Amino acid sequence: MSNSITVRVIAATALSVLVSGAALAGTPRLDQREHNQRQRIEQGMRSGELTRPEAHRLVHGQVHLRRMEAKAKSDGVVTRRERARLEYSADKQSVRIHRQKHDAQDRN
């Protein structure tokens, strides 16, 4: 009997560690920014503000940002430095999107 209780306690502890690690690695603000940036790119493609090569480069930038985020989350904790790098990269990507959408080139 005591052996099954020990197994349950170990399983519960392991589960709580996994759940808390995932919570620490959460980046909801960055996830929302990525979502908004993706919508801005899609809107630019629909309206013709972005050429196909521009859209391709911007999408590639979003993929790079997601890879950086996955790497930062891989150990279960996004450190303050990692979070700052991710925010900086998201800022740069946002500027790129704005510049490409408002330059003289368009598909029309």
GIGI-V849148 format. One record per helix or strand of 3 or more residues. SS is the DSSP state (a for helix, b for strand). FROM is the first residue (numbers start at 1). TO is the last residue. If there is no record, write none. Layout:
[[SS | FROM | TO] [SS | FROM | TO]]
//
This chain:
[[a | 2 | 24] [a | 28 | 47] [a | 52 | 73] [a | 80 | 101]]
//
